[in-house]
Amino acid sequence: MEALRQDISYGLRMLVARPSFTIIAVLALALGIGVNSAVFSIVNGVLLRPMAYPESDKLVRIWEKWGGFDQGSVSYPNFKDWRQRNRSFDSLAASRWQGFNLTGGDQPERVTGRLVSSEMLSVLGVVLAIGRDFRADEDREGATAVAIISDSLWKRRFGADTSAVGKSLVLNDEPYQIIGVLPADFHYFTDVDILTPIQAKKTQWLQQRAWHPGIQVLARLKPGLSIAQARGDMTSIAEALGQEYPNTNKEHWVTLASLYDATVADVRSLLLMLLGAVSFVLLIACANVANLMLVRASARQKEVAIRSALGASRLRIIRLLITESVMLSLTGGALGLLAAYWGTGVALKALPSALPRTNDIRVDGSVLLFTLAASILTGLVFGLAPALQAASPNLNESLKEGGRSGSSGRQGLRNALVVAEIAISLVLLAGAGLLVRSFIALNNVNAGFDDRNLLTFDVSLSPKEYSDGSKTRAFLKQFVETIGAMPGVRSAATTELLPLGGSDNESQFYVTGRPKPGPSELPLAMQYVVSPGYLKTMNIPLLKGRFFEDGDTQASGLVTVVDEHMAKQYFPGEDPIGRHISVRDGPDKVHEFEVVGVVGHVKQENLDTAEGAFVAVQFYFSSAQTPDEYQYPGSTLVVRTDTDPSGYVSAIRGELASMARGATLSHAKTMEQVRGDSISDRRFTLILVGLFSALALILASIGIYGVISYSVAQRTREIGIRIALGAGQRRVVRLVVGDGAKLALMGIAIGAGSGLILMQLIKSFLYGVSPSDPLTFSGISVVLGGVAILASYIPARRAMRVDPNSALRCD
């Protein structure tokens, strides 16, 4: 311990005595360790931290599997049968999204809620901040309307007053008694302000086994049981239900996954890719500092030789130098931790909304331990090779020449480190280049509609005042006409489903006049219920036939417009206009529609959805022909304008307030924003990988410059002799730059070969470009080679100005 104390004391003096070296090395390490700690804080929060529920490993998500859906929403009657018949779970809970108009204040407010079965919070193991949980008798039709509110709504509506429990909220024109407040750290449902019992209000989808209205199911395993055992139990129940209800449940199965896997499955590979990419930056930083240490070791040859001559063992010298390296990396790690605090905060603001568990991301004890471990390991990695080199000096040569000359072995190791830096940089740059090309390709994808100058928003009307579907339809028609008449507005329309909006709505159908498939064999199509002007407002191209017209009403024959995929797949080689399709509405009801038009296909779910993917076919129905009982008191509107559409929101909100008391306008966005949000995860990945690549390129350039600059300094006498013998400046420049070019070429060759293999790992993140795209690899190679030559040219200019007389005198 005394020897270690002496090593630390001496190391501190050496670092302070050479401030330039120390500052450069610490900054390089702080950069590498800091970005690694920041990314690890994200990975730790999303992937590694246990979920914030008691015995979270017992929580299981359950879906219905049918018609090609592995994770389909659940029919509520099926959920009730699962809950009653299963032998694997302590309890099951169901939930469904529900929006509410919150009135009674200065302005009506649209809030997001969830309809939940009474077991939901107990399944999660959540304890309310104040108040009580739902009782079983409150989760039934006709029970007193009660609600649990979020911490944020409690604070903004009641000022965090505990007397809020027992008071009432007016939701959708009905009073709900507040019985509890969720804890501030409750994040199972994202941005939810209201929880109410799922069965308290009578609705058709609660009764219909054929309906799958977005219900999600969560369960808690019994002690000692595994998911595999529960899967077998639930499969048996699904088989029994298929026999009991063949019209609705035949070939309906179940899918089970732990809550953790269900939450992070879509982002696990993305985060691991980012962690791997940022690790490359740290490796390059290590290589740079190792080069600095090698240069410094060359300057300390005499010191090391004297220590050896006085009896210091090789192990003692290695320990001294390694201690200095670790101290250097710990200093860099401390600065890197500060950078991680800042970087994590920036990342939390930039993280895409699709990334789960962002509330669990923070710089905590795990991140501190990671930074400490990374700092120590980094110090060992970049310090070991220089220490081994320096600990074996040639005593005669070192003492005779004062340790001023570098050995060819050290120069070879420095060159190898630079080659490694260039190779790693090329891999990172190639990945960034492929992601850039992929992102550009996505931005250029034809989504099937024109998103320019297009505004979208949701309108919600008073359910009590607009309980009559015909009244709602009349209001929406008048409201659309009012907006359409506003100056600068070209057209407006309504729709129940917005492209790229994160929702879907499928219906089973078959072609009329052909053999009818069985209930489990009916194909699915994406269903859009729109006002007559929707297709024109969206600029969806008409390929054949006509759009909807004002004459298409409930009094006329039912009509539909289909997309080009449906026309090709179900009417190959024939004209679909005038043909009929039958659409299933519940287990026993079918509506027949005449095809009057064919339009282009719209990218509904993702811009990168492959052609021919499941549920690719689409059909449109006119809202004017929708039965009154299916008319929801509100709709999504799209408005096309002559200029920036976001400037029209205030005027439209004013018109809505003047036309309908208690109505709300929410989720106002331009379609360009909606499109951008749909690829926000790719944008986030591109920004981070691009940042890492830029850092790698800068560090590699510094590494090349340092090696070539040191080489010039070591070869001053040789260069002086060459100039004295008549070598011109161009020849000297060519000699020095040539050395840098050789290193660059070797690094590019190794990096290109490695990159072709490693890029296969990010294949799933690419769109419209091959992971071995030759244009990307060749372009990156040219850029990296150019940067290497530029970094070599600066010391080359210094070399061509060497004075032969001075060079020969100095050595």
Buried (B, 14 or more C-beta within 10 A) or exposed (E): EEEEEEBBEEBBEBBEEBEEBBEBBBBBBBBBBBBBBBBBBBBBBBBEBEBBBEEBEBBBBBBBBBBEBEEBBBBBBBBBBBBEEBEBBBBBBBBBBBBBBBBEEEEBBBBBBBBBBBBBBBBBBBEBBBBEBBEEEBBEEEBEBBBBBBBEBBBEBBEEEEEBBEEBBBBBBBEBBBBBBBBEEBBBBEEBBBBBBBBBBEBEBBEBBBBBBBBBBBBBBBEEBEBEBBBEBBBBBBBEBBEEBBEBBBBBBBBBBBBBEBBBEEBBEBBEBBBBBBBBBBBBBBBBBBBBBBBBBBBBBBBBBBBBEEEBEBEBBBBBBBBBBBBBBBBBBBBBBEBBBEBBBEBBEEBBEBBBBBEBBBBEEBBBEBBBEBBBBBBBBBBBBBBBBBBEBEEEBBBEEEBEEBBEEBBEBBBBBBBBBBBBBBBBBBBBBBBBBBBEBBEEBEBBBBBEBBBBBBBBBBBEBBEEBEBBBEBBBEBBEBBBEBEEBEBBBBBBBBBBBEBEBBBBBBBBEEEEEEBBEBBBBBBBBBBBBBBBBBBBBBBBBBBBEEEBEEEEEBBBBBBBBBBBBBBEEEEBBEBBBBBBBEBEEBBEBBBBBBBBBBBBBBBBBEEEEEBBBBBBBBBBBBEEEEBBBBBBBBBBBEEEBBEBBEBBBEBBBEEBEBBBBBBBBBBBBBBBBBBBBBBBBBBBBBBBBBBBBBBBBBBBBBBBBBBBEBBBBBBBBBBBEEBEEEEBBBBBBEBBBBBBBBBBBBBBEBBBEBBEBBEEBBBBBEBBBEEBBEBBBEBBBEBBBBBBBBBBBBBBEBEBEEBEEEE
